């Protein structure tokens, strides 16, 4: 049976999704740990990015305790096990959290299909949670996990490391200052998950393998599958290659979207889209297409910057409370696709295979460079009004110890992940003919597409027996 949507009032939804900048550093109410205490941290899924996250935490906040490690693939995670010899080793994160009451916080670096489950296991036990992007595998899970974290009053952070960057803050300051005028269009592109030239990424546009090789003795295949539908083991699925499979990953959009869209969502105060549509290369029911283009339409945002970010006292040349933002078209490209070259871009500038273009009435920002040059010079000294942080990981660690909100907590990351993952729905093969004729109209408060009932079943997924949120 599919779970029902998380109830959400209109006021709660608008408060959550319209928190446009999410840079505020606010005093928390939890505060169970003093800032001088060490956190007891457990890693879940530590063979790849999860292990890198633990190393980054200790680099930015030396001295924290890594007390437990959980991974179903002993061969893939062996290097992390060796790095933290004092940590207890587990294969099932549920068992780990049941046995080790001393754990304060967890770091989730599993494949996408486990994100919501591992995070919820921690939230239910009152643990602080750091979860890699995308926050969840499905749109429904993103809302469910964010709501649960809010109720539990745990400190959270999604792994979109650029949220702590200088570039993200500077983009917000410039756009809020009116540096390129009102913004009505934005484009984001990535080479993932192209094949051939970009073979270091994962395959997409392929069918399920027919061979059924034996499961390696170092892998717990049933636990790796977790909530996903039963299927035989094959090395085509792991490690990392799971990203291109519908049952396990979220494709290029899920992998990169929460990184590259985050600065745009903050700067342009985006919440839920009004509609989403997509076109792509040939699709199937097993893997994402080789390349796709997803178009989001966002309504005008009339909320005031000042209300969203109390640290912004005033912006260059205008009052913070007077800035209004018009409707926006945001286009996502993957598989090596990209937008047309904007007129006025320096001849020596290459569009590249990964990039961002934000177009305003009075200019545009390509990557981090503003055009035309006259606007760049005019706004060069725009004040730095947003608080800076020492790093993405230490931001979360300090928030865990003080109870304040982190810069990419689930109140921010949940709505962002919802919007990103909505873009995968019109890519489904089952909807291909229907969405060719009209965009999917999205009602976020009601949590449904209003013009194609069939699309709503792709907002969530069924789980294998024994796995429930």
C-alpha positions as CSV (number, residue, x, y, z in Angstrom):
1,X,0.0,0.0,0.0
2,X,1.3,3.5,-0.8
3,X,1.7,5.9,2.0
4,X,-0.6,8.9,2.1
5,X,0.7,12.4,1.6
6,X,2.0,14.3,4.6
7,X,-0.7,16.8,5.7
8,X,0.4,20.4,5.2
9,X,-1.4,23.6,5.8
10,X,-1.2,26.3,3.3
11,X,0.4,28.6,5.8
12,X,3.0,26.0,6.8
13,X,3.8,25.3,3.1
14,X,4.2,28.9,2.1
15,X,6.3,29.6,5.2
16,X,8.6,26.7,4.4
17,X,9.0,26.9,0.6
18,X,9.2,30.7,0.5
19,X,12.2,30.9,2.9
20,X,14.1,32.1,-0.1
21,X,17.6,32.8,1.1
22,X,17.8,30.4,4.0
23,X,21.0,32.0,5.1
24,X,19.8,33.1,8.5
25,X,21.8,31.9,11.5
26,X,19.2,31.7,14.2
27,X,19.3,30.6,17.8
28,X,17.8,27.1,18.3
29,X,15.6,25.7,21.0
30,X,17.3,22.3,21.3
31,X,20.7,23.1,22.5
32,X,21.3,19.8,24.3
33,X,25.1,19.8,23.5
34,X,27.5,22.5,24.5
35,X,29.6,24.0,21.6
36,X,32.7,22.4,23.2
37,X,31.3,18.9,23.3
38,X,32.4,16.3,20.7
39,X,29.7,14.8,18.5
40,X,29.5,11.0,18.3
41,X,28.9,10.5,14.6
42,X,27.9,7.4,12.6
43,X,28.4,7.1,8.9
44,X,25.8,5.2,6.8
45,X,27.0,4.3,3.3
46,X,30.7,5.1,3.6
47,X,32.3,3.6,0.5
48,X,32.0,6.7,-1.7
49,X,30.7,10.2,-1.0
50,X,29.7,9.1,2.5
51,X,33.3,8.4,3.4
52,X,34.3,11.7,1.8
53,X,31.8,13.5,4.0
54,X,33.2,12.0,7.1
55,X,36.7,13.1,6.1
56,X,35.4,16.6,5.3
57,X,33.7,16.9,8.7
58,X,36.9,16.1,10.5
59,X,38.9,18.5,8.3
60,X,36.5,21.4,9.0
61,X,35.8,20.4,12.6
62,X,38.7,18.3,13.9
63,X,38.2,16.1,17.0
64,X,34.6,14.9,16.4
65,X,34.1,11.2,17.2
66,X,33.4,8.7,14.4
67,X,31.9,5.9,16.5
68,X,30.2,3.7,14.0
69,X,30.3,2.9,10.3
70,X,27.6,1.1,8.3
71,X,27.9,-0.3,4.8
72,X,26.6,-3.4,3.0
73,X,29.6,-3.5,0.6
74,X,32.7,-4.5,2.6
75,X,35.0,-4.3,-0.5
76,X,33.9,-0.8,-1.5
77,X,33.9,0.6,2.0
78,X,37.1,-1.1,3.2
79,X,39.2,2.0,2.9
80,X,36.9,3.9,5.2
81,X,36.8,1.0,7.7
82,X,40.6,1.1,7.9
83,X,40.7,4.9,8.3
84,X,38.5,4.7,11.4
85,X,39.6,1.5,13.2
86,X,37.9,2.5,16.5
87,X,34.5,2.7,14.9
88,X,32.1,-0.3,15.2
89,X,31.2,-1.8,11.9
90,X,27.6,-2.6,10.9
91,X,25.8,-3.7,7.7
92,X,22.2,-2.7,8.7
93,X,21.7,0.9,9.8
94,X,18.6,0.0,11.7
95,X,20.5,-2.5,13.9
96,X,23.3,0.0,14.4
97,X,20.9,2.7,15.6
98,X,19.1,0.2,17.9
99,X,22.3,-0.9,19.5
100,X,24.4,2.3,19.8
101,X,22.4,4.7,21.9
102,X,25.4,7.0,22.2
103,X,25.2,8.1,18.6
104,X,24.4,11.9,18.4
105,X,24.3,12.3,14.6
106,X,24.4,10.3,11.4
107,X,25.8,11.0,8.0
108,X,23.9,9.4,5.1
109,X,25.8,8.6,2.0
110,X,23.9,5.6,0.6
111,X,22.4,5.3,-2.9
112,X,19.4,7.5,-3.4
113,X,16.8,4.9,-2.8
114,X,18.0,4.5,0.9
115,X,18.2,8.3,1.7
116,X,14.7,8.7,3.1
117,X,14.9,5.5,5.1
118,X,18.3,6.0,6.7
119,X,17.4,9.6,7.5
120,X,14.1,8.7,9.0
121,X,15.6,6.0,11.2
122,X,17.9,8.7,12.6
123,X,15.1,11.3,13.0
124,X,12.8,8.8,14.8
125,X,15.5,8.3,17.4
126,X,16.2,12.0,17.8
127,X,19.6,12.0,16.0
128,X,20.9,14.9,14.0
129,X,21.1,14.1,10.3
130,X,23.4,15.0,7.4
131,X,22.1,13.5,4.2
132,X,23.6,13.6,0.8
133,X,21.8,15.1,-2.1
134,X,19.2,14.6,-3.4
135,X,17.5,14.5,-0.1
136,X,15.3,11.6,-1.1
137,X,14.4,9.3,-4.1
138,X,10.9,10.6,-4.5
139,X,9.0,13.9,-4.3
140,X,6.7,12.5,-1.6
141,X,9.7,11.4,0.5
142,X,11.2,14.9,0.4
143,X,8.1,16.4,2.0
144,X,7.7,13.5,4.5
145,X,11.3,13.6,5.7
146,X,11.3,17.4,6.0
147,X,8.1,17.4,8.0
148,X,9.4,14.6,10.3
149,X,12.7,16.5,11.0
150,X,10.8,19.6,11.8
151,X,8.5,17.8,14.3
152,X,11.5,16.0,15.9
153,X,13.4,19.3,16.2
154,X,16.7,17.6,15.1
155,X,19.4,19.5,13.3
156,X,19.7,18.6,9.6
157,X,21.8,19.4,6.5
158,X,21.6,18.3,2.9
159,X,24.9,17.6,1.1
160,X,24.8,20.5,-1.4
161,X,28.2,21.9,-0.3
162,X,27.9,25.1,-2.4
163,X,25.2,26.4,-0.1
164,X,28.1,27.6,2.2
165,X,30.1,29.2,-0.6
166,X,31.1,32.7,-1.3
167,X,29.8,32.5,-4.9
168,X,26.3,31.6,-3.8
169,X,26.1,34.5,-1.4
170,X,27.6,36.9,-3.9
171,X,25.0,35.9,-6.5
172,X,22.2,36.6,-4.1
173,X,23.6,40.0,-3.1
174,X,24.1,41.1,-6.8
175,X,20.7,40.0,-7.9
176,X,18.9,41.5,-4.9
177,X,20.8,44.7,-5.6
178,X,19.2,44.8,-9.1
179,X,22.6,44.2,-10.9
180,X,21.0,42.7,-14.0
181,X,17.5,44.0,-13.5
182,X,14.4,41.7,-13.1
183,X,15.2,38.1,-13.9
184,X,12.8,36.2,-16.1
185,X,14.9,33.3,-17.4
186,X,17.6,30.9,-16.1
187,X,19.5,28.0,-17.7
188,X,21.5,25.3,-16.0
189,X,23.3,22.5,-17.9
190,X,25.6,19.5,-17.2
191,X,27.4,16.8,-19.2
192,X,26.2,14.1,-16.8
193,X,25.3,11.4,-17.6
194,X,26.7,11.4,-21.2
195,X,28.4,8.3,-22.4
196,X,31.3,8.0,-24.8
197,X,33.4,11.1,-24.1
198,X,32.1,11.2,-20.5
199,X,32.4,7.4,-19.7
200,X,33.5,8.2,-16.2
201,X,29.9,8.8,-15.3
202,X,27.2,6.1,-15.2
203,X,25.2,4.6,-18.1
204,X,21.7,5.6,-19.0
205,X,19.4,4.7,-21.8
206,X,20.1,1.0,-21.3
207,X,17.9,-2.0,-20.5
208,X,18.1,-4.4,-17.6
209,X,21.0,-7.0,-17.9
210,X,19.9,-10.6,-18.5
211,X,22.9,-12.2,-16.9
212,X,22.6,-13.3,-13.2
213,X,26.2,-13.6,-11.9
214,X,26.7,-14.7,-8.3
215,X,26.6,-12.1,-5.5
216,X,30.1,-11.2,-4.3
217,X,30.8,-12.6,-0.8
218,X,31.6,-9.1,0.4
219,X,28.2,-7.7,-0.5
220,X,24.9,-8.0,1.3
221,X,22.7,-7.7,-1.8
222,X,19.3,-7.9,-0.1
223,X,20.2,-5.1,2.2
224,X,21.6,-3.1,-0.7
225,X,18.2,-3.4,-2.5
226,X,16.5,-2.3,0.7
227,X,13.1,-0.8,-0.2
228,X,13.6,-1.2,-4.0
229,X,11.9,-3.9,-5.9
230,X,13.5,-7.4,-6.0
231,X,15.9,-8.1,-8.8
232,X,19.0,-10.3,-9.3
233,X,22.4,-8.9,-8.5
234,X,24.5,-7.5,-11.4
235,X,27.6,-5.3,-11.4
236,X,25.8,-2.9,-13.7
237,X,24.1,-1.4,-10.6
238,X,27.0,-0.6,-8.3
239,X,29.0,1.1,-7.2
240,X,27.9,4.6,-8.4
241,X,26.2,3.1,-11.6
242,X,23.0,2.9,-9.6
243,X,22.5,6.6,-10.4
244,X,21.1,5.9,-13.8
245,X,18.5,3.3,-12.8
246,X,14.9,4.4,-12.0
247,X,14.6,2.0,-9.0
248,X,17.8,3.2,-7.3
249,X,18.9,6.7,-8.5
250,X,17.5,10.0,-9.7
251,X,19.5,10.5,-12.8
252,X,21.6,13.5,-13.7
253,X,18.9,15.9,-12.5
254,X,18.9,14.3,-9.0
255,X,22.6,14.1,-8.9
256,X,23.5,17.6,-9.9
257,X,20.3,19.6,-9.7
258,X,20.4,20.1,-5.9
259,X,23.9,21.6,-6.3
260,X,23.4,23.8,-9.3
261,X,19.8,24.9,-8.7
262,X,20.4,25.8,-5.1
263,X,22.1,29.2,-5.8
264,X,19.3,30.1,-8.3
265,X,16.6,29.2,-5.8
266,X,18.2,31.3,-3.1
267,X,18.9,34.3,-5.3
268,X,15.5,34.3,-7.0
269,X,13.5,33.3,-4.0
270,X,12.0,30.3,-5.7
271,X,9.6,27.9,-4.1
272,X,7.4,25.3,-5.8
273,X,7.0,25.5,-9.6
274,X,3.7,26.1,-11.2
275,X,4.4,23.6,-14.0
276,X,7.0,21.3,-15.4
277,X,7.6,19.7,-18.8
278,X,10.4,17.7,-20.4
279,X,11.7,16.3,-23.6
280,X,14.5,13.8,-24.0
281,X,16.1,11.1,-26.1
282,X,14.4,7.7,-26.1
283,X,13.4,6.5,-22.6
284,X,12.6,3.2,-21.1
285,X,11.3,1.9,-17.7
286,X,14.7,0.8,-16.4
287,X,17.0,3.8,-16.8
288,X,16.9,7.5,-17.4
289,X,17.4,8.8,-21.0
290,X,20.8,9.7,-22.4
291,X,19.9,13.4,-22.5
292,X,17.0,15.5,-21.5
293,X,15.7,19.1,-21.2
294,X,13.3,20.0,-18.4
295,X,11.5,23.3,-18.2
296,X,10.1,24.7,-15.0
297,X,7.7,27.7,-14.8
298,X,7.7,29.6,-11.5
299,X,5.1,32.2,-10.5
300,X,5.9,35.8,-9.5
301,X,7.3,36.1,-6.0
302,X,5.9,39.0,-4.1
303,X,7.4,38.2,-0.7
304,X,9.9,40.7,0.6
305,X,13.6,39.8,0.9
306,X,13.7,41.6,4.3
307,X,11.1,39.2,5.7
308,X,13.1,36.1,4.6
309,X,16.5,37.2,5.7
310,X,16.7,39.5,8.8
311,X,20.4,39.9,8.2
312,X,19.7,41.9,5.0
313,X,19.2,45.4,6.3
314,X,19.4,47.2,3.0
315,X,20.7,46.6,-0.6
316,X,22.6,48.8,-2.9
317,X,20.4,51.3,-4.6
318,X,17.1,49.9,-3.4
319,X,15.1,49.0,-0.3
320,X,15.2,45.3,0.5
321,X,11.5,45.3,1.1
322,X,10.8,46.8,-2.3
323,X,12.3,44.0,-4.4
324,X,9.7,42.0,-6.3
325,X,10.4,39.1,-8.7
326,X,8.5,38.3,-11.9
327,X,7.6,34.9,-13.2
328,X,10.6,32.8,-14.1
329,X,11.4,30.1,-16.7
330,X,14.1,27.8,-15.5
331,X,15.5,25.3,-18.1
332,X,17.6,22.3,-17.1
333,X,19.8,20.4,-19.7
334,X,21.8,17.2,-19.2
335,X,23.6,14.6,-21.3
336,X,25.7,17.4,-22.9
337,X,22.8,19.5,-24.1
338,X,23.1,23.3,-23.4
339,X,21.4,26.6,-24.3
340,X,22.2,28.9,-27.2
341,X,25.2,31.2,-26.7
342,X,23.9,34.5,-25.3
343,X,24.6,37.6,-27.3
344,X,27.3,39.8,-25.7
345,X,29.3,36.9,-24.2
346,X,33.0,37.5,-24.7
347,X,34.4,35.6,-27.7
348,X,37.0,33.8,-25.7
349,X,34.4,32.5,-23.2
350,X,33.4,28.9,-23.8
351,X,30.0,27.7,-22.9
352,X,31.5,24.5,-21.5
353,X,29.7,21.2,-20.8
354,X,28.6,22.4,-17.3
355,X,27.3,25.9,-16.6
356,X,24.7,28.4,-15.5
357,X,23.2,31.4,-17.2
358,X,20.8,33.9,-15.5
359,X,19.2,36.4,-17.8
360,X,17.8,39.8,-16.5
361,X,16.2,42.8,-18.2
362,X,19.5,44.7,-17.9
363,X,22.1,42.1,-18.4
364,X,23.0,38.5,-17.6
365,X,25.3,36.4,-15.3
366,X,27.2,33.6,-17.0
367,X,28.7,31.4,-14.3
368,X,30.0,34.0,-11.9
369,X,30.7,36.8,-14.4
370,X,28.3,39.6,-15.1
371,X,27.5,41.2,-18.5
372,X,27.6,43.8,-19.8
373,X,30.9,45.2,-18.5
374,X,29.3,48.5,-17.5
375,X,26.9,46.8,-15.1
376,X,29.8,44.7,-13.7
377,X,31.7,47.9,-12.9
378,X,28.7,49.6,-11.5
379,X,27.8,46.8,-9.1
380,X,31.4,45.7,-8.2
381,X,31.2,47.2,-4.8
382,X,27.8,45.9,-3.8
383,X,27.9,45.4,0.0
384,X,28.4,41.9,1.4
385,X,25.3,41.8,3.5
386,X,24.8,38.0,4.0
387,X,26.6,36.3,6.8
388,X,29.5,34.0,5.7
389,X,30.2,30.6,7.2
390,X,33.5,28.7,7.7
391,X,32.3,25.7,5.7
392,X,29.4,23.5,4.9
393,X,30.3,20.7,7.3
394,X,31.3,22.8,10.2
395,X,28.1,24.7,9.8
396,X,26.2,21.5,10.4
397,X,28.4,20.4,13.3
398,X,28.1,23.8,15.1
399,X,24.3,23.7,14.5
400,X,24.1,20.3,16.1
401,X,26.0,21.6,19.2
402,X,24.0,24.8,19.6
403,X,20.6,23.9,18.3
404,X,20.5,26.7,15.6
405,X,19.5,26.0,12.0
406,X,22.1,25.1,9.5
407,X,22.4,26.7,6.1
408,X,20.9,23.8,4.1
409,X,18.6,22.2,6.7
410,X,15.7,20.1,5.6
411,X,13.3,23.0,5.8
412,X,15.2,24.4,2.9
413,X,16.4,21.2,1.3
414,X,13.0,19.5,1.4
415,X,11.2,22.0,-0.9
416,X,14.3,22.3,-3.1
417,X,14.5,18.5,-3.5
418,X,10.7,18.4,-4.2
419,X,11.1,20.9,-7.1
420,X,14.2,19.2,-8.5
421,X,12.7,15.7,-8.4
422,X,9.4,16.9,-10.0
423,X,11.5,17.3,-13.2
424,X,11.9,13.6,-13.4
425,X,8.2,12.9,-13.5
426,X,7.6,14.0,-17.1
427,X,10.6,12.0,-18.2
428,X,8.8,8.7,-17.4
429,X,8.1,6.5,-20.5
430,X,4.6,5.9,-19.3
431,X,3.8,9.7,-19.6
432,X,5.8,10.4,-22.7
433,X,2.9,10.9,-25.1
434,X,0.7,12.8,-22.7
435,X,3.4,15.3,-21.7
436,X,4.3,16.1,-25.3
437,X,1.0,18.0,-25.6
438,X,1.0,20.1,-22.4
439,X,3.1,20.8,-19.3
440,X,2.2,19.2,-16.0
441,X,0.4,21.7,-13.8
442,X,1.6,21.4,-10.2
443,X,-0.4,22.3,-7.0
444,X,2.1,22.0,-4.2
445,X,-0.3,22.6,-1.4
446,X,-2.7,19.8,-2.6
447,X,0.4,17.8,-3.5
448,X,-0.8,16.8,-7.0
449,X,-0.7,17.4,-10.7
450,X,-4.0,18.9,-11.6
451,X,-4.2,18.1,-15.3
452,X,-2.9,14.5,-15.6
453,X,-3.9,12.1,-12.8
454,X,-1.7,9.4,-14.2
455,X,1.4,11.5,-13.4
456,X,0.6,11.6,-9.6
457,X,1.5,8.0,-9.1
458,X,5.1,8.9,-9.9
459,X,5.4,11.3,-7.0
460,X,6.1,8.3,-4.7
461,X,7.0,4.6,-5.0
462,X,5.9,1.3,-3.6
463,X,8.3,-0.4,-1.1
464,X,9.4,-4.0,-0.7
465,X,7.8,-5.9,2.1
466,X,9.5,-5.1,5.4
467,X,10.4,-1.5,4.4
468,X,8.1,1.3,5.5
469,X,8.6,5.0,6.4
